[in-house]
Amino acid sequence: MTPDTSRDEDRYRKQGFGNEMGMVGRIGLLIIDFVNGFADPEAFGGGNIPQAIDRTRILLAHARRLGWKVAHTRIVFADDGSDANIFSLKVPTMLGLTETSPASAIVPELAPVQGEYVVRKTSPSAFAGTPLAAWLVSHGIQTLVVAGCVTSGCVRASVLDAMQNGFRPIIISDCVGDRAIGPHEANLFDMAQKCGDVIDLDTLLSRLPNA
């Protein structure tokens, strides 16, 4: 028997979930794993990732114009696999994402410019084992706008860690993507209830001065 989910949102609301945090203080932008391998449906991509990359081009342009601090992430394993971990045990093909692998390179549309921080990681979260939290704190960031892929994996892990590190995550729903739409939608719903605000790009821009 299929469970009735028609009243799920009411249940969450009655239990006190889903409050909006809003944006305070300095804003930063985190773009997660928009690399060639995740843009390619024959590698790690598919679903709505291409559309999310296209929308993130607009977001990134606004962030640069407004002077936000911007961080990008890449999954980068050692050439010899010496830093293989539980993540790569679960998904062995991730070990092919090495420093010089074209699949690990950030897509040309979102290529970092001087002054933008590139985080190399070997786990889903952008914060696990990286200096990202310290870098954000050093620049006084309180609100972290999040784009990237995949929604149910590295985006979700990074948003949860951002919240646990004291940042306010704002997930831009049309700037994140997944290889499968079901997990994408389910994780947007759950993040909105528990660990961040979920809004689309147009809503974000409408709330920004001089955007």
C-alpha positions in Angstrom: 0.0 0.0 0.0 1.4 3.4 -1.0 1.5 5.9 1.9 -0.6 9.0 1.6 1.8 12.0 1.4 -0.9 14.6 0.6 -0.7 16.1 4.1 3.1 15.9 4.7 3.6 19.7 4.5 0.9 20.3 7.0 2.4 17.8 9.4 5.9 19.5 9.1 4.4 22.9 9.6 2.4 21.9 12.7 5.6 20.4 14.2 7.5 23.6 13.7 9.6 22.8 10.8 10.3 25.0 7.7 10.8 28.4 9.3 12.5 30.9 7.0 15.9 32.1 8.2 16.4 34.9 5.7 19.6 36.6 4.7 21.8 38.5 7.2 25.2 40.0 7.1 27.7 39.4 4.3 26.7 36.9 1.6 28.9 34.3 0.0 28.3 32.0 -2.9 29.2 28.3 -2.9 29.1 26.4 -6.2 29.4 22.7 -5.7 30.9 20.3 -8.2 29.8 21.9 -11.5 32.6 20.1 -13.3 32.7 18.4 -16.7 32.0 14.9 -15.3 28.8 16.0 -13.7 27.7 17.9 -16.7 28.1 14.7 -18.8 25.2 12.3 -18.7 27.6 9.5 -19.8 29.7 10.1 -16.7 28.1 11.4 -13.5 25.4 13.7 -15.0 22.0 13.6 -16.4 18.6 14.9 -15.1 18.4 18.6 -14.7 22.1 19.4 -14.2 22.5 21.2 -17.5 19.6 23.6 -16.8 21.0 24.2 -13.3 24.4 25.1 -14.8 22.8 27.5 -17.2 20.9 29.3 -14.3 24.0 29.4 -12.2 25.7 31.4 -14.9 23.3 34.2 -14.2 23.7 33.8 -10.4 27.5 33.9 -10.6 27.4 37.0 -12.8 25.3 38.8 -10.1 27.5 37.6 -7.3 30.6 39.0 -9.0 29.0 42.3 -9.7 27.9 42.6 -6.1 31.3 41.7 -4.8 30.4 38.5 -3.0 33.1 36.0 -2.0 32.8 33.0 -4.2 33.9 29.4 -3.6 33.8 26.5 -6.1 34.3 22.8 -5.3 35.8 19.9 -7.2 36.2 16.3 -6.2 39.9 15.6 -6.6 41.5 12.2 -5.7 45.3 11.5 -5.9 46.5 10.0 -9.2 47.5 6.8 -7.5 44.3 6.5 -5.5 46.2 6.7 -2.2 43.5 8.8 -0.6 40.7 6.4 -1.5 38.0 6.5 1.2 34.6 5.2 2.0 33.0 7.5 -0.5 35.2 6.0 -3.3 34.5 2.5 -2.0 30.8 3.2 -2.6 31.4 4.9 -5.9 34.7 3.7 -7.3 34.5 5.7 -10.5 35.0 8.8 -8.4 38.7 7.9 -8.2 39.0 8.9 -11.8 38.4 12.5 -10.8 42.0 13.5 -10.4 43.7 16.9 -10.5 44.4 16.8 -14.3 41.4 14.8 -15.3 39.2 16.8 -17.7 36.1 15.4 -15.9 37.2 17.1 -12.7 37.6 20.5 -14.3 35.0 23.2 -13.6 32.8 23.7 -16.6 34.0 26.6 -18.8 30.7 28.6 -18.2 31.5 28.9 -14.5 35.3 28.9 -14.6 36.7 30.7 -11.5 38.3 34.1 -11.8 41.1 35.5 -9.8 40.2 35.8 -6.1 37.6 32.9 -6.2 38.5 30.0 -3.9 38.6 26.5 -5.4 38.0 23.8 -2.7 39.4 20.3 -3.5 37.6 17.6 -1.6 37.3 13.8 -1.5 34.0 13.6 0.4 30.5 14.8 -0.5 30.6 17.8 1.9 32.5 20.9 0.8 33.4 21.3 4.5 34.6 17.8 5.4 38.4 18.0 5.8 38.7 21.3 4.0 39.5 24.9 5.1 36.2 26.2 3.7 34.6 27.1 7.0 37.6 29.0 8.1 37.8 30.8 4.8 34.2 31.9 5.0 34.6 33.1 8.6 37.8 35.0 7.7 35.7 37.0 5.2 32.8 37.6 7.6 30.3 35.5 5.7 27.1 34.8 7.6 24.7 33.8 4.7 25.8 31.2 2.1 24.0 31.0 -1.2 24.3 27.5 -2.6 24.3 26.2 -6.2 25.6 23.0 -7.6 25.2 19.2 -7.9 24.0 16.8 -7.1 21.1 17.9 -4.9 20.7 14.7 -3.0 24.5 14.2 -2.5 27.2 16.8 -2.3 24.7 19.7 -2.2 22.8 18.1 0.7 25.9 17.2 2.6 27.4 20.7 2.2 24.2 22.5 3.2 23.9 20.4 6.3 27.5 21.1 7.3 27.1 24.8 6.5 24.2 25.0 8.9 26.1 23.0 11.6 29.0 25.5 11.1 26.8 28.4 11.8 26.1 29.7 8.3 22.6 30.4 6.9 22.3 28.3 3.8 20.1 29.6 1.0 19.6 26.9 -1.6 18.7 28.2 -5.1 16.3 25.6 -6.4 16.9 26.1 -10.1 20.6 26.4 -9.6 21.0 22.9 -8.1 20.5 19.7 -10.1 20.5 16.0 -9.8 20.9 13.0 -12.2 17.4 11.9 -11.1 14.5 14.3 -10.4 12.9 12.3 -7.6 15.9 12.6 -5.2 16.3 16.3 -6.3 12.7 17.2 -5.3 12.7 15.1 -2.1 16.0 16.7 -0.9 14.9 20.2 -1.7 11.8 19.6 0.4 13.7 18.1 3.3 16.4 20.8 3.3 13.7 23.5 3.3 12.2 21.9 6.4 15.4 21.4 8.4 18.6 23.1 7.4 18.2 26.0 4.9 15.9 28.3 2.9 15.0 27.0 -0.6 14.1 29.7 -3.1 14.4 30.1 -6.9 16.8 32.5 -8.6 14.2 35.1 -9.5 13.1 35.3 -5.8 16.7 35.7 -4.7 17.4 38.5 -7.1 14.2 40.3 -6.1 15.5 40.4 -2.5 18.9 41.8 -3.4 19.6 45.5 -3.5 20.9 46.6 -6.9 20.7 43.1 -8.4 
